[in-house]
Amino acid sequence: MFFEPPSAQEESARPPKPGLPGWYAPPAEETGTVMVSDLVLARTPDVAITVPTIQAFSTGCLMNVNIALRRRTRPADGFRALQMAVFPHMSTGAGAGRLPDDLLRFGVRFADGTKATTVGQRFEPPPREPPPGPRLSWLLGGISQRSGDEDAGIIAVGLWLWPSPPMETFELAVEWPVGGVELSFAELDGSAIAAAARRSVPYWPDSTPSE
């Protein structure tokens, strides 16, 4: 045999991979409670950004975002570029003192003025120590298949807000110049998210939560 598998001893010697920390993503052992929000965050002739559902967990909340795009009068390569620009790691570099127009950015702002945004997030293994909260993490999704025009499509992504928001109204913001989306805000109910989080249950009630 030319390509030989590693020995059992070599396999057992490999250290286990650490899981993602709780501030970086929703807990794996918990179902979360799904809330229907039907929130339209922004809409232009070519772009619609909605938050159809929010999933509340004991440690934070996951805002499920749909980014609907249609080509209309754009050239084919321009439409593909717009689709790719949804993903922040595909954005061009920022100029001096400004963000690139193709960077899709989200943020939250609480009643006391505290805010967190997705700007500057790096897609690399996170450090184990939690950063100062709040933190809004971009969780990459994928293409959501739908029937209809091939020159239209939906990209689904997630926004993980850690820790849980205050029990009061707070704002969700979006801006995407290349998509024609000006800075837009929508209000979310922190107390409703907290109430939903209390109904979240573990997938395996008899198991011990991981740290």
N, C-alpha and C positions, 0 to 999 in steps of 0.2 A: 504494500500500500504506500503510495507516494505521500498523500496528505493524511497524516495520522492525528487522531484526536488527542488532546492532552490527557495525561494520566489522572486518575482519581485524586492522587495526592496533590497534583498541581491545581486541580479544581478547588479542592478544599482549602488550599493555602491562600486563595484569593479573598481579600477582605470584602465583606458585604458592602454594597453601595448604599450610602446614606439616603434616606428619603428626603423629600422636599420639606423645608421648615414650614410651620403653620402660618407664618406671616407672608409666605410666598404663594400659597395656593390653598384651596379648601381642604379640609381634613378628609382623608381617604376612608375612614371608618364610619362616617356620618352621612345620613341620607340628605340632609338639608330639607327645608320646607319651601316648596315652590309657590311664589306669589305671582299672580297675573297682574302686570302693570299696564300693558298696551300703550306704553309711553312713546310718543313721537318726539324725538330729540331734535331732529333737523330734517328739512325737506327742501330740495332744489329741483329744477327741471330734470337733472340727471342722477341725483343722489337722494336717498332717504335713509335716515339712521334712526332705528327704533330700539326700544328695550322691551321686548314682549314679556319677559319674565325676570324675576329676581329670586335667587335661591338663598335663603337665610340659614346660616350655620351658627353654632355656638361661639365661633371665633371671628366671624366676619360675614360678609355677604358677597355673593357672586351675581353680578349684573350681566345677563345674557343679551348681547347686542347683535342685531342684524343690520348689515350695511348693504342696502339694495342699490344696484347700479344699472344704468341702461345707457346704451351707446348713443342713440339719437343721431346727431350730426357730427359726432366725433369720428375721425378716421380710425380704422381698425387698430393700428399700432398705438394710437392715442388712448383708445379704450382699454387695451391690454395694459398700458402703462398706468392708467387710473386704477385698474384692478390690483396690480402689483403694489401700488403705493399705499394700499390699505395696510400692508404689513410694515411696521416701523423699521425693521432691519433693511428694507429695500429703499428707504428714503435717501435722498442725496444729502450731502453734507450741509451744515448750517453756515450761513454767511456771518460776517462780523456783527455781533449784537442782535442777531435775528434768527428765527427758526426757519427751516426750509418750507416752502409753500406746499410741498407734497407730503409733509409729515402730518398724519392724522393724530390729533392729540385729544385726550380726555382728561377730565379733572373733577374733583369734588371740592366743595367749599361748605364748611359748617357755619352755624349761626355766629360763632365767636370770631370768624374770619380765618380760622385754620383751614388750610387746603392741602391737597395732594394731587399730583398729576402723573401722567405716564411719560412725560418728557424726560429724556435722559436714561430711560430704563435700558439695561443691557441684558441681552439674552445669553447668559453664561451661568455656570453653576453658582447658586447664591451662597453667601457666607452663612455660617450657622448662627451667628449672633443676630438677633432681631434689630432692625434699624428703629429709630424713633418713629412712632406712629403719628398720624395715619399714613398708610401706604396704599397706593392704587397700582396693582400689578396687571399688566396686559397678559392674558392667557391666549395664545394663538389658537385659532379654530381652523376652519376649512370652508370649502365651498358647500353651500347648502343647495342640493339639487332640487329644482322645481321645473314643472312643465311650462312650455310657452316659448317665447322669443329667445333665440340663441344669443341675441345681442343684449340680453339682460341677465342678471344673476344676483345672487345673495351670498355674502360672505358672513359667516357667523364667528364671533369672537367673544371672549369673556373678560370682564373687569372684576378682579378680586380686590375688595376693599377690606383692609385689616387695620386695626381691630374693628369690631362692630361699631357702626355709627352711633352718635348720641341719640337719645330718645326724643328727637325734635326734628323739625323740617330741615333738610339740607339740600344743596344744589348739586346737580350733575351738569357738567359743561362739556362742550365739544367744539372743535374748530378744525377746518380742513380747507385751506385756501384753494388748492388745486381742484377740489371738488365743488367749489363755489359755496362752501359752508362757512358762513361768518360765525363769530363767537356766539354760541347759543346756550341758554340755561333752561333746565327743567327742575321742578321740585320733587323730592322724594320724602316719604314719611318715615323717619327713623323709628318712631314708636311702633309702627306697623311691622317694620322689619324685626324689631326686638321681640314682638309678640310671636311672630312666625318662627324665630330662632328657638324659642322655648318649646316648640313642637317638633323640632328636629330630633331624630332618634338614631342610635347606632345601627349599622347593618347587622351586627352580631352582638346582641345585648349581653352575652355571657363572656365576651372577650375583654381583655384589658387594653385600654387605649394606648397607642404608641406615643412616645414623647416627641 
